[in-house]
Amino acid sequence: MLRNASLSGRVSVGVNVAEHDESNIDIDLYEQEEEVECWEFEGQHPALIHVEKFLNESAHTRWLVEGMLAHNSLAMVFGPPGAGKSFFSIDLSLQVASSNAGDKFHGKSINACECVLYVTAEGRDGVRDRVDGWMDYNKVEAKESRFFIWDTEGAPLDLLDADCVGEFIKVVDCRYPWSLVVIDTLARCFGSGDENSTRDMSTAVASLEKIRAATRACVLVVHHTGKGDANSARGSNAIKAAINTEIKVRPSDSGFQVSCTKQKDAEPFTSFRLDIRPHSFVTEAHGLRREISTAIATRHAGEPEKNSPRGRVTENRRAVLQVITALSEESPGKRILLSVADFNGRLSNVKPGIAKGSASAALKWAVEENILLRPNDAQIEIGPSFEPLK
């Protein structure tokens, strides 16, 4: 049983610990201490929290979008140019800003329906047309939406400039209850910094954390892939280490596929596809009538993609699946992390004589399909899209 601080108990009965040998102190002194009813005191610093209160406050993840994005967290969506990153981010933002609790975002419940702030640091006019098109297609009145834009043409956001970030927080803090803050894109809010520099990226991450702490929202960063590498975000890994959720967007036949490549405190969500659908409509503003042609993201309908993993499994790819299936059976329910060299050795055992280039191509296919993940250049682990061979 926990007791009150033993030092105060000794002093309260007049025992000077310094003047007494420990062996001469009556053990009953400790029994005279009262059980603690409250571990808080007047003037206690808010950062000092007793474990009981901490567990009560943090009993489970508070999801913004169930199983996808957590409230009060950092997240990143990345993909190559033109893959659909902004389509995904705008669709997500407007759905959250225009929904009621329990509504769905492509099958996932939206639980925190408050205001959304979208930092348009890239393609401002294109964002306007896409937002207008989304609202027209979904029959949402702009005045009813909780969607806000931060126009960087009027006030740029530089994540490497402490004064700039401080002013941004000063404006948005406490004005509205925020559910989601989207920064599109990281590169356009990186000032003169070097994305490959761990120091610069760590400074940007610290700024993102300040924004998250001030808004208590999910802060979602839109980022690009590295040159020649469609499976990882560009620049220093400092940002990947800091975020709770990482989402990969890659092109598909009629739109793009959305996959989870990191989910810190839960299982990665199941990959899904969105189609990019052309949408034309007429709008009137300031007495001017204008026809707009844009596009929106909608949930993919129809048969599975023709070139899905199960639809185009070659002999070499099947060998990769055999290796992964064997690994999953060796350690069921556990995270499996191994070196690329070890994996290639296992692949050679399953398919003796496989050429190095063929093995690399099959491994790349598995990573692109999210069957395998590459947390770094030297290691791989089983991804959320893997299904054991029957």
C-alpha positions as CSV (number, residue, x, y, z in Angstrom):
1,M,0.0,0.0,0.0
2,L,1.4,3.4,-0.9
3,R,1.9,5.7,2.0
4,N,2.5,9.5,2.3
5,A,6.1,10.7,1.9
6,S,8.1,8.9,4.6
7,L,10.3,11.9,5.4
8,S,7.3,14.0,6.3
9,G,6.0,11.1,8.4
10,R,9.2,10.9,10.4
11,V,9.4,14.7,11.0
12,S,5.7,14.7,12.1
13,V,6.5,12.5,15.0
14,G,9.7,14.4,16.0
15,V,12.2,11.9,14.7
16,N,15.5,13.4,13.5
17,V,16.8,10.8,11.0
18,A,20.3,12.2,11.1
19,E,20.5,11.6,14.9
20,H,19.2,8.1,14.9
21,D,20.6,4.8,13.7
22,E,18.1,3.3,11.3
23,S,18.0,0.1,13.4
24,N,16.7,2.0,16.4
25,I,13.7,3.5,14.6
26,D,10.5,1.8,15.5
27,I,8.9,0.3,12.4
28,D,5.6,1.4,13.8
29,L,6.4,4.9,12.7
30,Y,5.9,3.9,9.1
31,E,2.5,2.3,10.0
32,Q,1.4,5.6,11.5
33,E,1.5,7.3,8.0
34,E,-1.9,7.8,6.3
35,E,-2.8,6.5,2.9
36,V,-2.6,9.0,0.1
37,E,-5.9,10.2,-1.2
38,C,-4.6,12.8,-3.6
39,W,-1.2,13.3,-5.2
40,E,-1.9,16.9,-6.2
41,F,-1.1,20.0,-4.3
42,E,-1.8,23.7,-4.7
43,G,0.5,25.4,-7.2
44,Q,1.6,22.0,-8.8
45,H,3.1,22.5,-12.3
46,P,0.7,21.3,-15.0
47,A,3.5,19.2,-16.5
48,L,3.8,17.1,-13.3
49,I,1.0,14.5,-13.5
50,H,0.5,11.5,-11.3
51,V,0.2,8.2,-13.1
52,E,-3.4,7.6,-12.0
53,K,-4.5,10.9,-13.6
54,F,-2.3,10.3,-16.6
55,L,-3.9,6.9,-17.3
56,N,-7.4,8.2,-16.9
57,E,-6.7,11.0,-19.4
58,S,-4.9,8.8,-21.8
59,A,-6.8,5.5,-21.6
60,H,-7.1,5.2,-25.4
61,T,-6.4,7.0,-28.6
62,R,-8.9,9.7,-29.5
63,W,-9.4,9.2,-33.2
64,L,-10.2,12.0,-35.6
65,V,-10.9,9.5,-38.3
66,E,-11.3,6.0,-36.9
67,G,-8.1,3.9,-37.3
68,M,-6.6,6.5,-39.6
69,L,-5.8,9.8,-38.0
70,A,-5.6,10.6,-34.2
71,H,-6.7,13.9,-32.7
72,N,-3.7,15.9,-31.3
73,S,-1.1,14.1,-33.4
74,L,1.4,14.7,-36.2
75,A,0.8,12.9,-39.6
76,M,2.2,13.0,-43.1
77,V,0.8,12.1,-46.5
78,F,3.4,11.7,-49.2
79,G,3.6,10.7,-52.8
80,P,5.2,11.6,-56.2
81,P,4.1,14.7,-58.1
82,G,0.6,14.3,-59.5
83,A,-0.2,11.2,-57.5
84,G,-3.2,12.6,-55.7
85,K,-1.8,14.0,-52.4
86,S,-3.8,17.2,-52.5
87,F,-6.9,15.5,-53.8
88,F,-6.8,13.2,-50.7
89,S,-6.0,16.1,-48.3
90,I,-8.8,18.3,-49.7
91,D,-11.3,15.5,-49.7
92,L,-10.4,14.6,-46.1
93,S,-10.4,18.2,-44.9
94,L,-13.8,19.1,-46.4
95,Q,-15.3,15.8,-45.2
96,V,-14.2,16.5,-41.6
97,A,-15.3,20.2,-41.8
98,S,-18.7,19.4,-43.2
99,S,-19.7,16.3,-41.3
100,N,-21.4,15.4,-38.1
101,A,-20.0,12.9,-35.6
102,G,-20.5,9.3,-36.9
103,D,-20.4,10.3,-40.6
104,K,-17.9,8.3,-42.7
105,F,-14.8,9.2,-44.6
106,H,-14.6,6.4,-47.1
107,G,-15.9,3.9,-44.6
108,K,-14.1,5.2,-41.5
109,S,-16.0,7.1,-38.8
110,I,-15.3,10.7,-38.2
111,N,-15.3,11.3,-34.5
112,A,-14.1,14.9,-34.0
113,C,-16.1,17.3,-36.2
114,E,-14.7,20.7,-35.5
115,C,-12.9,23.3,-37.6
116,V,-10.3,22.5,-40.3
117,L,-7.5,24.9,-41.3
118,Y,-5.9,24.3,-44.7
119,V,-2.6,26.1,-45.4
120,T,-2.5,26.7,-49.1
121,A,1.2,27.1,-49.7
122,E,1.1,25.5,-53.2
123,G,-1.4,25.8,-56.1
124,R,-3.8,28.3,-54.4
125,D,-6.1,28.8,-57.4
126,G,-6.2,25.1,-58.1
127,V,-7.2,24.5,-54.5
128,R,-10.0,27.0,-54.8
129,D,-11.5,25.2,-57.8
130,R,-11.2,21.8,-56.2
131,V,-12.9,23.0,-53.0
132,D,-15.6,24.7,-55.0
133,G,-16.1,21.5,-57.1
134,W,-16.1,19.3,-54.0
135,M,-18.9,21.4,-52.4
136,D,-20.9,21.5,-55.6
137,Y,-20.6,17.7,-56.1
138,N,-21.5,16.9,-52.4
139,K,-24.2,19.6,-52.2
140,V,-22.5,21.4,-49.3
141,E,-23.2,25.1,-48.7
142,A,-20.0,27.0,-48.1
143,K,-21.5,29.0,-45.2
144,E,-22.3,25.7,-43.4
145,S,-18.8,24.4,-43.6
146,R,-16.2,24.7,-40.8
147,F,-13.4,24.9,-43.4
148,F,-10.8,27.7,-43.2
149,I,-8.0,28.7,-45.5
150,W,-4.6,30.1,-44.5
151,D,-3.5,32.2,-47.5
152,T,0.3,32.1,-47.6
153,E,0.3,34.9,-50.2
154,G,-0.9,37.2,-47.5
155,A,1.1,35.6,-44.7
156,P,3.7,33.0,-45.6
157,L,4.3,30.2,-43.1
158,D,8.0,29.4,-42.6
159,L,8.5,26.5,-40.3
160,L,12.2,27.4,-39.8
161,D,11.3,30.9,-38.6
162,A,10.4,30.9,-34.9
163,D,8.8,34.4,-35.2
164,C,6.7,33.4,-38.2
165,V,5.5,30.3,-36.5
166,G,4.8,32.2,-33.3
167,E,2.7,34.7,-35.2
168,F,0.8,31.9,-37.0
169,I,0.0,30.2,-33.6
170,K,-1.0,33.6,-32.1
171,V,-3.6,34.0,-34.9
172,V,-5.1,30.5,-34.9
173,D,-4.8,29.7,-31.2
174,C,-8.1,29.8,-29.3
175,R,-10.0,31.4,-32.2
176,Y,-11.8,28.2,-33.2
177,P,-11.8,24.6,-31.9
178,W,-9.5,22.8,-34.5
179,S,-9.8,19.2,-35.5
180,L,-7.3,19.2,-38.4
181,V,-4.6,21.5,-39.7
182,V,-3.2,20.7,-43.1
183,I,0.1,22.1,-44.4
184,D,0.2,21.7,-48.2
185,T,3.1,21.4,-48.9
186,L,6.1,21.0,-46.5
187,A,8.5,22.2,-49.2
188,R,6.7,25.5,-49.6
189,C,6.8,26.1,-45.8
190,F,10.4,25.2,-45.4
191,G,11.9,28.6,-46.2
192,S,15.5,28.5,-47.3
193,G,16.2,25.3,-45.4
194,D,17.6,22.0,-46.7
195,E,15.2,19.1,-46.4
196,N,18.1,16.7,-46.3
197,S,19.5,18.4,-43.2
198,T,18.6,16.7,-40.0
199,R,19.0,20.0,-38.1
200,D,16.6,21.9,-40.5
201,M,14.1,19.1,-40.5
202,S,14.2,18.8,-36.7
203,T,13.5,22.6,-36.5
204,A,10.5,22.2,-38.8
205,V,9.3,19.2,-36.7
206,A,9.6,21.3,-33.5
207,S,7.5,24.0,-35.2
208,L,4.9,21.4,-36.1
209,E,4.8,20.2,-32.6
210,K,4.2,23.7,-31.3
211,I,1.2,24.1,-33.8
212,R,-0.1,20.7,-32.6
213,A,0.2,21.7,-28.9
214,A,-1.5,25.0,-29.5
215,T,-4.4,23.7,-31.6
216,R,-4.7,20.2,-30.0
217,A,-5.5,19.1,-33.6
218,C,-4.1,16.5,-36.0
219,V,-1.5,18.4,-38.0
220,L,-1.2,16.7,-41.4
221,V,1.8,17.6,-43.6
222,V,1.7,17.0,-47.4
223,H,5.1,16.0,-48.7
224,H,6.9,14.7,-51.8
225,T,8.7,11.5,-52.4
226,G,12.5,11.3,-52.9
227,K,14.0,11.5,-56.3
228,G,13.8,8.1,-58.0
229,D,12.2,6.6,-54.8
230,A,8.4,6.5,-54.7
231,N,8.3,4.5,-51.5
232,S,9.6,7.1,-49.0
233,A,9.2,10.8,-48.3
234,R,11.9,13.2,-49.5
235,G,14.6,14.5,-47.2
236,S,15.7,13.7,-43.7
237,N,14.1,10.9,-41.7
238,A,13.7,13.2,-38.7
239,I,10.1,13.9,-39.7
240,K,9.2,10.2,-40.1
241,A,10.6,9.4,-36.6
242,A,8.4,12.2,-35.1
243,I,5.1,11.6,-36.7
244,N,2.3,9.3,-35.5
245,T,0.9,8.4,-38.9
246,E,2.4,8.2,-42.4
247,I,0.2,7.8,-45.4
248,K,1.5,6.9,-48.9
249,V,-0.4,7.9,-52.0
250,R,0.5,6.4,-55.4
251,P,-1.2,6.5,-58.8
252,S,-3.5,3.8,-60.0
253,D,-5.4,3.3,-63.2
254,S,-8.3,5.7,-62.5
255,G,-7.0,7.6,-59.5
256,F,-4.7,6.7,-56.6
257,Q,-4.2,4.2,-53.8
258,V,-4.0,5.3,-50.2
259,S,-1.9,3.1,-47.9
260,C,-0.6,3.4,-44.3
261,T,3.2,3.0,-44.0
262,K,3.3,3.9,-40.3
263,Q,0.8,3.9,-37.5
264,K,2.5,4.5,-34.2
265,D,-0.1,3.5,-31.7
266,A,-2.4,1.1,-33.7
267,E,-2.5,-1.3,-36.6
268,P,-2.0,0.3,-40.0
269,F,-5.4,0.8,-41.7
270,T,-6.3,-1.2,-44.8
271,S,-5.3,0.3,-48.1
272,F,-8.1,1.7,-50.3
273,R,-8.5,3.3,-53.7
274,L,-9.9,6.7,-54.7
275,D,-10.9,7.6,-58.2
276,I,-10.3,11.1,-59.7
277,R,-13.5,12.1,-61.3
278,P,-13.9,15.1,-63.7
279,H,-16.5,17.6,-62.5
280,S,-17.8,20.6,-64.3
281,F,-20.2,23.2,-62.8
282,V,-21.3,26.8,-63.0
283,T,-20.7,29.3,-60.2
284,E,-21.7,32.9,-59.7
285,A,-19.7,35.4,-57.7
286,H,-19.7,39.2,-57.7
287,G,-22.2,39.2,-60.5
288,L,-20.0,37.1,-62.7
289,R,-21.1,33.7,-64.0
290,R,-18.2,31.2,-64.5
291,E,-18.0,27.6,-65.7
292,I,-15.4,25.6,-63.9
293,S,-13.9,22.3,-64.9
294,T,-12.1,20.6,-62.1
295,A,-11.8,17.1,-60.5
296,I,-12.8,15.5,-57.2
297,A,-11.7,12.3,-55.4
298,T,-14.4,9.7,-54.9
299,R,-14.3,6.1,-53.5
300,H,-13.3,3.6,-56.2
301,A,-16.3,1.5,-57.3
302,G,-16.2,-1.7,-59.2
303,E,-13.9,-4.7,-59.5
304,P,-10.5,-4.8,-57.9
305,E,-7.7,-3.1,-59.9
306,K,-6.6,-5.4,-62.8
307,N,-3.0,-5.1,-61.8
308,S,-3.6,-5.7,-58.1
309,P,-1.1,-7.9,-56.2
310,R,-3.2,-11.1,-56.6
311,G,-4.0,-10.2,-60.2
312,R,-0.4,-10.2,-61.5
313,V,1.6,-12.5,-59.4
314,T,4.6,-13.7,-61.4
315,E,6.7,-16.6,-60.4
316,N,9.3,-14.4,-58.8
317,R,6.7,-12.4,-56.9
318,R,5.1,-15.6,-55.7
319,A,8.5,-16.6,-54.3
320,V,8.5,-13.3,-52.4
321,L,5.1,-14.0,-51.0
322,Q,6.3,-17.5,-49.9
323,V,9.1,-16.0,-48.0
324,I,6.8,-13.5,-46.2
325,T,4.2,-16.2,-45.5
326,A,7.0,-18.3,-43.9
327,L,8.2,-15.3,-41.8
328,S,4.7,-14.6,-40.6
329,E,4.2,-18.2,-39.5
330,E,7.5,-18.2,-37.6
331,S,6.4,-15.3,-35.4
332,P,2.6,-14.9,-35.5
333,G,1.3,-11.6,-34.3
334,K,4.7,-10.1,-33.8
335,R,6.5,-7.3,-35.7
336,I,9.1,-8.9,-38.0
337,L,12.1,-6.7,-39.0
338,L,15.0,-8.2,-40.9
339,S,17.7,-7.0,-43.2
340,V,17.4,-6.9,-47.0
341,A,20.4,-9.2,-47.2
342,D,18.7,-11.8,-44.9
343,F,15.5,-11.5,-47.0
344,N,17.3,-12.0,-50.2
345,G,19.0,-15.1,-48.7
346,R,15.6,-16.6,-47.9
347,L,14.4,-15.7,-51.3
348,S,17.3,-17.6,-52.9
349,N,16.4,-20.6,-50.8
350,V,12.8,-20.6,-52.0
351,K,13.8,-19.9,-55.7
352,P,17.4,-21.1,-56.3
353,G,19.2,-19.3,-59.1
354,I,17.0,-16.2,-59.1
355,A,18.9,-13.4,-60.7
356,K,19.9,-10.4,-58.6
357,G,17.9,-8.0,-60.9
358,S,14.8,-10.2,-60.8
359,A,15.0,-10.4,-57.0
360,S,15.3,-6.6,-56.7
361,A,12.3,-6.2,-59.1
362,A,10.2,-8.6,-57.1
363,L,11.1,-6.9,-53.8
364,K,10.3,-3.5,-55.3
365,W,6.9,-4.7,-56.4
366,A,6.1,-6.0,-52.8
367,V,7.1,-2.6,-51.4
368,E,5.0,-0.7,-53.9
369,E,2.0,-2.8,-53.1
370,N,2.6,-2.2,-49.4
371,I,3.1,-6.0,-48.9
372,L,6.5,-5.1,-47.5
373,L,7.6,-1.8,-45.8
374,R,11.1,-0.3,-45.9
375,P,11.6,1.6,-42.6
376,N,15.1,2.3,-43.9
377,D,17.4,1.4,-46.8
378,A,18.8,-1.7,-45.0
379,Q,15.7,-3.3,-43.5
380,I,12.2,-4.5,-44.4
381,E,9.1,-5.6,-42.5
382,I,5.7,-7.0,-43.4
383,G,3.3,-4.4,-44.6
384,P,-0.5,-4.0,-44.0
385,S,-1.5,-5.3,-47.5
386,F,0.1,-8.7,-47.0
387,E,-2.2,-11.7,-47.2
388,P,-0.7,-15.2,-46.5
389,L,-0.6,-17.6,-49.4
390,K,-3.2,-20.4,-49.0
